[in-house]
Amino acid sequence: MPLYVLDKDLIFPPAELADEDGLLAIGGDLSVERLLEAYRHGIFPWYENNYILWWCPHPRFVLFPGELKISNSMKQVLKKEEFEFRINSNFIGVISQCKSISRRGQEGTWITEDMRNAYINLHLRGYAHSAEAWKDGELAGGLYGIRMGNLFFGESMFSKVSNASKFAFIKFVQQLESEGAELIDCQVYTAHLESLGARMIPREEFLKYVEALRKS
């Protein structure tokens, strides 16, 4: 498959044209308008070797809120109220922690300073949101992503305290479900999210959900 090079026009090739790894295009910028256009079509950016790469993997890793799995140990964490749950009280803190925290098996981060600033701009425009776990007045874990209609595109999560990111994720999924959200995009497979109920669906099916739910 060809790799499409984006120019100043806010146009993406059809997501179905992504290669077998999900890579669709390179270039462009991280303006609010371009990012929103990407998400409207199920496409998301990652940085690699100082290039902006645009992806739409097949299959797609997603969570249907009704399929959320809560382990017995997490039920105890929720019951004990070890953490306080907040939404959007410190978006910058969440994305900054996602950018800087070390991860097993990874060198560096795809969240560059440009990427961080781009999502802060999306947050200021009301599109990007953070879900947060607080403990003893400190930000202990959380996640951020993009909300469009009844669809949430998860981007990254972090945890400084055991179970903090799981707590924030579970509480946020429950909140989203109560607001009518029907799908959470987890992008690519992780065992962490699989344990919480996420699963693979074909890209074609995912894109149909995006088309239907982004306008809800």
Order of alpha helices (4+ residues) and beta strands (2+ residues): beta-beta-alpha-beta-beta-beta-alpha-beta-alpha-alpha-beta-beta-beta-alpha-beta-alpha-beta-alpha
